[in-house]
Amino acid sequence: MDKLIPTVNKLQDVFNTVGQDQIDLPQIVVVGGKSSVLENLVGRDFLPRGNGIVTRRPLVLQLVNVPRSESNASNTDDEKEGRGSEARAQFLHLPNKVFTDMGEVRREIERETDRLAGNNKGIIKTPIHLRISSPEVLNLTLVDLPGITKIPVGDQPTDIEIQTRNLVLEYITKPNSIIVAISPANVDIVNSESLKIAREVDPKGSRTIGVVTKIDLMDRGTNSLDILTGRVYPLRLGFVG
């Protein structure tokens, strides 16, 4: 598997560069995503934040585990907490530039999003490719998608809900995709938009993983045990919280 993931990453880069997307490569697709979930995987804050629709282009995030450099190894508090300078980020559209400041990575995502999608909440299906190499990450490739937008804002077209749904479906319909459906625990799980759209393409729940967030915000006297154990909404790959 450690050899397979880098190979898939290279193929994704090549196909994106030449504009070829006909080959169905395995991928993990995040639906209904919260920035905190992806940032916990990396151990750093690097995604844009804000109100309304923030993710306006698919983000293909390639995480690459690299050995800790002896020359950079130290016992500083920053490195112990995963905030040291060993994380390296590169964008496919800026192949010769290496980022070590995650704040600058966030700003580049915003700039590149605005460049093609505009700066007034429009969305576009052309993905941003970002690779982060660090000793603290697992070898993993994920696709973070825009959330399904119900009400258009700014310059968004009146059919923005249809556009965002079609974009999500374009990725999760592929049989080689693993769907990570994120749902807040303080909302009834049967009303989860991410699980609802996942069921449309994966009715048996055989390739969907449920992620439950905001467990600390559940009403007093309630808990997420029935959800996490699959009693409410069974998934073959289960739930995590």
N, C-alpha and C positions, 0 to 999 in steps of 0.2 A: 504493500500500500504506500509506503514512503517513497518508492520509486514511481508508482503510478500517478500520484497527485501532481508532482512537478511536470510529468509528461503531459497530463491533461491541461495544466496551466499554460505550457508552451503552445499547445495546439489551439487553445482559446485565443492567445495573443496573435498567433499567425492568422487564424480565420478572421479575427476582428480587423487586422491590418489589411487583408486582401478583400474584405467585405463579403466573406463566405460564411454562411451560418447554417448550411444544409445538414451538417453532420451533428447528430444528437449526442453531445457529450454529457456524461454524468455531472450533476451539479446540485447543490443545496440551495433552495430558494426560500427566502424569508418573506413571509406575507404578514401584513399588519404590524410591521416591525417597529420597535422602539429603539432609539439610539443607544440607550443604556445596555440593551441585550448584546448588541454587536460590540460595543466598547468594552464590555466585561470580558469578551473573548480575547480582545487585544490587550486589555489592561491599561488603556489610555483613552482619553477623550479626544476624538478626532473628527467627529461628524457634526455637520451644521445643526444648530438648534433654532427653535423659533415657534411661533404660533401658526396654525393652519398647516397647509401642505408644505413640508420642508424637503423631503426627498422627491425631486422632480425628474430625475433620470435614474434608470437602473444603475446600481453600483456593483460591479463585479469585484469582490474583495478576495484577494489571494493572500492567505497567511502562510508564511514560510518559516519553519523553525530552523535556526542557525545556532551552531555552538557558541557559547559565551567566549568572547575573545579574551585571552589571558592579558593582553595589553590594556583592556578596558575594565578588567575585573577589579572591583574594589568593594569596600564595605560601607559605602555611603548610604545614608537613609533613602535617597532617591532610588538607587538601584535595588535596594532591598524591597522597596514598594513597587518596583516595576516602572519607575519613571526615569530611569537613567537614559543615557544617550545612545544605547546600543540598538534601539529600534530604528530601522531604515525604511523609508517609504519611497516608492517610485510610481509614477503614473505612466500609462502606456503612451499618452499623448505628449509626454515630456521625458523621453527615454534616457536623456543624458543628464537629468537632474535628480539628485538624491536629497530627500527631505529628512531632517532629524527633529525638526520642530513640529509637533502634532498640531499646534495652532495654525501653522502655515499650511499644513495638509488640509485642514478644515477650510481655510480661505481659498485654497486652490480648487477644492470641490465646488465651492460657491461660485468662483469665477468661471469655471468650466461649465457649470450648469447654466449660468446666466448667458454664456456665450452662445449656446445653441437653443436654450429654452426660453430666453428672455428673462427679464428681471421682474415680471409681474405675475408670478404663480403659474405660468404655463408649464406643461409637461412634454417630454419627448422620449421616444423609446430607445434612442441611441445611448448605449451604456458608457459609463466611466469605468475604466479599468485601473485598479489600485492594488499594488503589491506591498505588503508590510512584512519585513523580515525582522525577527527578534528571537532571542533565546526563550522568551516567556510565552510564545504562542505555539499552537499545534499546527501541523500541516493540514490546511483546510481551505476550501474555496467556497464562498457563499455569494449569492446574488440578493442584494437588498432592493426591494421594489417600492415605488410610490404607493401610499395607501389609497384605498378606494374613496374618492371624493364624492360626496353627495350633492353639495351645493357649490356652484361655480363662484369664484371670487376673482377680483382683478380682471385680467384679460382672458380668463379661462372661458372656453366655449360652453354653450349650454349643455352639450352632451359630454361634459367632463367625466361623469360617472361611467358612461359607456366606454370612454377612452381608457380610463384607469382600469376598469374591469377587463377589457380586452388585453391590456398590457400584462396584467397579472396572469390571465389565462394563457397568454402566449408562452410564458415560461413554465407554468405548473402543469400544463397539459402534456408536456413531454414525458413519456413513461420512464425515462432515466432520471427524472428529477425527484429529489427528496424535498417534501414541503414542510417547512417549519412555520406552523401557524401560531401566531402570538395573540393571546387574549388576556385582557385584564381581569383579575379575580373579583373585582368589585362590580362587574357586570355579569348578568346571567350568562353562563357559558353557552346555553342553547341559542343565544342571540348573537354569538360571535361571528362577525363578518368574515374573519379569516378562515374559521372552520367551515363556515357555510360555503364559501367559494372553493375550498379544498375538497369538500365532499362532492362538488359537481364533477370533478375530474378523477377523484379517488373515492368512490362511494363505499368501498370496503375498508377504507382507512389503513391500507397496507403500506403506504409510503408517506404518511403524514405523521409528524412529531408535534405534539402540542406543548406550547410554552405558556405558563401562567405567570403573569406579572402582577404587581401591586397587591400581593397577598396581605401585606401589612395594612391595607386600606379596607379590608373586608369588614362588614358590620360586626359589632360586638356579639359574641355568642355563636358566630359561624366560623367555618374553616374550609379549607380547600381539599380535605382528605378524599371526599368522594370523587372530586374531579381528577386529582392526581392518580388515584387508583383505577381510573377508567370506569367507574360505576355509572357516571352520568353520561359520558360520551366516550365510548370505547375506541381506542386506536391501537393498532397492532404494535406500533413503535412506542406507544405510551405517552405520558405527559411528564414534564419537569417543571419545577417552580422555583 
